[in-house]
Amino acid sequence: MSDSGSAVLEIRGVTKSFGELEVLRGLDLAVEEHEAVAVIGASGSGKSTLLRCVDLLEQIDDGDIFLDGEVITDPSVDPVAIRRRLGFIFQAYNLFPHLSVLDNVLLGMVQGHGAERAEAEVRAGALLERFGMGGREHDLPDRLSGGQQQRVAIARAFAARPRAMLLDEITSALDPELVGEVLRAVRDLKAEGVTMLLATHEMSFAREVADTVCFLHAGRLLEAGPPEQLLEHPREPETQRFLSRLLEAGRA
């Protein structure tokens, strides 16, 4: 992580409030090319709000967000055009229920990016096969398990070759036995060098996938470092308490 100005994503002094509740408080964060940055923290710490602000689904109150050096939080910027350059994967999949698996993946490529349908179908089919969904192209989402739906969502987000992918607690809605299959799909993206900013409560996932782990507490970035340093030897007392609570919960 760096503030050199060469980052794919850069967040500078971002604040965001909902009424009297200040959710992000002067946040600074950068994600370099091919880097995976994981944001951890308790529920309500601001993780999901941060990702939604980057994708321009929420309007920030102050600060700036940059994509490839371009300020994307200027009011003159077209948010739809920016979202076409980012791939957002939601907690609850957000697949279109009336569209087949294949059409869910095709939609962004054909309507959002103007790809020829025949060419887009080849790429979509290859991605579905890669993420273990070959043969399910014509199924509707309600015929799939949660893990399968999330893998389709990953294929859809990756299909348009985004500059960066935003992953918002993508395993939180899954039964434990389905988590592994989704994490394997993300590990494939990491192996390909995809730039990622992800919010997660899975510490093993953060350890395995992330180059940098950031601890968010009450809207502030308290600590950041390599996974082995932050997760094994955190410096900040709040980070230590958070990880200790997770460890105790895992033993319960």
C-alpha positions as CSV (number, residue, x, y, z in Angstrom):
1,M,0.0,0.0,0.0
2,S,1.3,3.4,-0.9
3,D,0.4,7.1,-1.3
4,S,2.7,7.6,-4.3
5,G,-0.1,8.6,-6.6
6,S,0.4,5.5,-8.8
7,A,-2.4,3.6,-7.1
8,V,-5.3,2.1,-9.0
9,L,-7.6,3.2,-6.2
10,E,-6.8,6.0,-3.7
11,I,-9.0,7.3,-0.9
12,R,-7.9,10.6,0.6
13,G,-9.5,12.1,3.7
14,V,-12.9,10.6,3.1
15,T,-15.7,11.3,5.5
16,K,-19.2,9.9,5.4
17,S,-22.1,10.4,7.8
18,F,-25.7,9.2,8.0
19,G,-27.4,11.9,9.9
20,E,-25.6,12.3,13.2
21,L,-23.7,9.0,12.8
22,E,-20.2,9.6,11.4
23,V,-19.3,6.3,9.6
24,L,-16.0,7.2,7.9
25,R,-13.7,9.7,9.6
26,G,-11.0,11.1,7.4
27,L,-10.0,7.8,5.8
28,D,-6.8,7.4,3.7
29,L,-6.2,4.2,1.8
30,A,-4.5,3.1,-1.5
31,V,-4.6,0.0,-3.5
32,E,-1.8,-0.6,-6.0
33,E,-1.9,-2.4,-9.3
34,H,-2.4,-6.2,-8.8
35,E,-2.7,-5.7,-5.0
36,A,-5.4,-7.2,-2.8
37,V,-6.2,-5.1,0.2
38,A,-8.5,-6.6,2.9
39,V,-10.4,-4.4,5.3
40,I,-11.4,-6.0,8.6
41,G,-13.3,-4.7,11.6
42,A,-16.3,-5.2,13.7
43,S,-19.9,-4.8,12.3
44,G,-20.6,-1.1,12.1
45,S,-17.0,-0.1,11.6
46,G,-17.6,1.3,8.1
47,K,-16.3,-1.5,5.9
48,S,-19.3,-1.8,3.6
49,T,-19.9,1.9,3.5
50,L,-16.3,2.4,2.3
51,L,-16.8,0.0,-0.6
52,R,-20.1,1.6,-1.5
53,C,-18.5,5.0,-1.5
54,V,-15.8,3.8,-3.9
55,D,-18.4,2.4,-6.2
56,L,-20.3,5.8,-6.0
57,L,-23.4,4.1,-4.5
58,E,-23.0,6.5,-1.5
59,Q,-22.0,10.1,-1.8
60,I,-19.1,11.1,0.4
61,D,-19.2,14.2,2.6
62,D,-15.6,15.3,2.2
63,G,-12.3,14.1,0.8
64,D,-11.6,12.5,-2.6
65,I,-11.6,9.1,-4.3
66,F,-9.3,8.4,-7.3
67,L,-9.4,5.7,-9.9
68,D,-6.2,5.6,-12.0
69,G,-5.4,9.1,-10.8
70,E,-8.8,10.5,-11.8
71,V,-11.0,12.1,-9.2
72,I,-14.3,10.1,-9.4
73,T,-16.1,11.8,-6.5
74,D,-16.4,15.1,-8.4
75,P,-20.1,15.9,-8.9
76,S,-19.5,16.2,-12.6
77,V,-18.4,12.6,-13.0
78,D,-20.9,10.1,-14.4
79,P,-21.2,7.4,-11.7
80,V,-22.5,4.8,-14.3
81,A,-19.3,5.2,-16.4
82,I,-17.2,4.7,-13.3
83,R,-19.1,1.6,-12.2
84,R,-18.4,0.1,-15.6
85,R,-14.7,0.3,-14.7
86,L,-15.2,-1.5,-11.3
87,G,-16.5,-4.9,-10.5
88,F,-18.7,-4.9,-7.3
89,I,-19.6,-8.2,-5.7
90,F,-22.3,-7.9,-3.0
91,Q,-23.1,-9.9,0.1
92,A,-26.4,-11.0,-1.3
93,Y,-25.3,-11.9,-4.8
94,N,-27.7,-9.4,-6.5
95,L,-28.3,-11.6,-9.5
96,F,-31.3,-10.7,-11.7
97,P,-33.8,-13.5,-10.7
98,H,-35.6,-13.5,-14.1
99,L,-32.4,-13.9,-16.1
100,S,-30.5,-17.1,-16.7
101,V,-27.0,-17.6,-15.3
102,L,-25.6,-16.9,-18.8
103,D,-27.7,-13.7,-19.3
104,N,-26.7,-12.4,-15.9
105,V,-23.0,-12.6,-16.9
106,L,-23.7,-11.3,-20.4
107,L,-25.7,-8.2,-19.3
108,G,-22.8,-6.0,-18.3
109,M,-20.6,-7.0,-21.2
110,V,-23.3,-6.4,-23.9
111,Q,-25.4,-3.6,-22.5
112,G,-22.7,-1.9,-20.4
113,H,-19.7,-2.2,-22.6
114,G,-21.2,-2.8,-26.0
115,A,-19.6,-6.2,-26.7
116,E,-20.9,-8.3,-29.5
117,R,-23.2,-11.0,-28.0
118,A,-21.5,-13.9,-29.8
119,E,-18.1,-12.9,-28.6
120,A,-19.4,-12.1,-25.1
121,E,-21.0,-15.6,-24.9
122,V,-17.7,-17.2,-25.5
123,R,-16.1,-15.3,-22.7
124,A,-19.1,-15.8,-20.3
125,G,-19.1,-19.5,-21.0
126,A,-15.4,-19.8,-20.3
127,L,-15.7,-17.9,-17.1
128,L,-18.6,-20.0,-15.9
129,E,-16.7,-23.1,-16.6
130,R,-13.7,-21.8,-14.8
131,F,-15.7,-21.0,-11.7
132,G,-17.3,-24.4,-11.6
133,M,-20.6,-23.3,-13.2
134,G,-20.3,-25.0,-16.6
135,G,-23.5,-26.7,-17.6
136,R,-25.7,-24.4,-15.5
137,E,-25.8,-21.6,-18.1
138,H,-29.5,-21.8,-18.6
139,D,-30.6,-22.2,-15.0
140,L,-32.4,-19.4,-13.2
141,P,-30.7,-18.2,-10.0
142,D,-33.3,-19.7,-7.7
143,R,-32.2,-23.2,-8.8
144,L,-28.7,-22.5,-7.5
145,S,-27.2,-22.8,-4.0
146,G,-25.9,-19.6,-2.4
147,G,-22.3,-20.6,-3.1
148,Q,-23.2,-21.2,-6.8
149,Q,-25.0,-17.8,-7.0
150,Q,-22.0,-16.1,-5.5
151,R,-19.7,-17.7,-8.1
152,V,-21.9,-16.5,-10.9
153,A,-21.7,-13.0,-9.3
154,I,-17.9,-13.2,-9.3
155,A,-18.0,-14.3,-13.0
156,R,-20.3,-11.4,-13.8
157,A,-18.1,-8.8,-12.1
158,F,-14.9,-10.2,-13.7
159,A,-16.4,-10.6,-17.2
160,A,-16.0,-6.9,-18.2
161,R,-12.3,-6.9,-17.2
162,P,-12.6,-4.2,-14.4
163,R,-9.7,-2.1,-13.3
164,A,-10.5,-3.2,-9.7
165,M,-12.9,-5.5,-8.0
166,L,-14.8,-4.6,-4.8
167,L,-15.8,-7.5,-2.6
168,D,-18.2,-6.8,0.2
169,E,-18.4,-9.6,2.8
170,I,-19.0,-12.0,-0.1
171,T,-19.2,-15.1,2.2
172,S,-21.4,-13.6,5.0
173,A,-24.7,-14.8,3.6
174,L,-23.4,-18.4,2.9
175,D,-23.7,-21.5,5.0
176,P,-20.2,-22.5,6.3
177,E,-20.0,-25.5,3.9
178,L,-20.4,-23.2,0.9
179,V,-17.7,-20.6,1.9
180,G,-14.8,-22.7,0.6
181,E,-16.0,-22.8,-3.0
182,V,-16.4,-19.1,-3.2
183,L,-13.0,-18.4,-1.6
184,R,-11.4,-20.7,-4.1
185,A,-12.8,-18.6,-6.9
186,V,-11.4,-15.4,-5.3
187,R,-8.0,-17.1,-4.9
188,D,-8.1,-17.7,-8.7
189,L,-8.6,-14.0,-9.3
190,K,-5.7,-13.2,-6.9
191,A,-3.4,-15.6,-8.7
192,E,-4.2,-13.7,-11.9
193,G,-3.1,-10.4,-10.4
194,V,-6.6,-8.9,-10.2
195,T,-6.6,-5.6,-8.2
196,M,-9.0,-6.1,-5.2
197,L,-10.4,-4.1,-2.3
198,L,-12.4,-6.5,0.0
199,A,-14.2,-6.2,3.2
200,T,-14.2,-9.5,5.1
201,H,-14.8,-11.2,8.4
202,E,-12.9,-14.3,7.4
203,M,-9.4,-13.9,8.9
204,S,-8.1,-17.0,7.2
205,F,-9.2,-15.6,3.9
206,A,-7.6,-12.2,4.6
207,R,-4.4,-14.1,5.5
208,E,-4.3,-16.1,2.4
209,V,-5.5,-13.6,-0.3
210,A,-4.5,-10.1,0.9
211,D,-1.2,-8.4,0.4
212,T,-2.2,-5.8,3.0
213,V,-4.8,-6.0,5.8
214,C,-6.3,-2.8,7.2
215,F,-8.1,-2.7,10.5
216,L,-11.1,-0.3,10.6
217,H,-12.5,0.8,13.9
218,A,-15.3,3.4,14.3
219,G,-14.7,4.8,10.9
220,R,-10.9,5.2,11.3
221,L,-8.1,3.2,9.8
222,L,-6.2,2.3,12.9
223,E,-3.6,-0.1,11.5
224,A,-2.4,-1.6,8.3
225,G,0.3,-4.1,7.3
226,P,1.1,-7.5,5.8
227,P,-1.3,-10.2,7.0
228,E,1.2,-12.1,9.1
229,Q,2.2,-8.9,10.9
230,L,-1.3,-7.4,11.5
231,L,-3.1,-10.7,12.3
232,E,-0.3,-12.2,14.4
233,H,1.4,-9.2,16.0
234,P,-1.0,-6.2,15.9
235,R,0.3,-3.0,17.4
236,E,-2.9,-1.2,18.3
237,P,-4.8,-2.2,21.4
238,E,-8.2,-2.0,19.6
239,T,-6.8,-4.4,16.9
240,Q,-5.6,-6.8,19.6
241,R,-9.0,-6.8,21.3
242,F,-10.8,-7.3,18.0
243,L,-8.7,-10.3,17.1
244,S,-8.8,-11.7,20.6
245,R,-12.6,-11.6,20.5
246,L,-12.6,-13.4,17.2
247,L,-10.3,-16.1,18.6
248,E,-12.5,-16.6,21.6
249,A,-15.7,-16.8,19.5
250,G,-14.0,-19.5,17.3
251,R,-13.3,-21.6,20.4
252,A,-16.8,-21.3,21.7
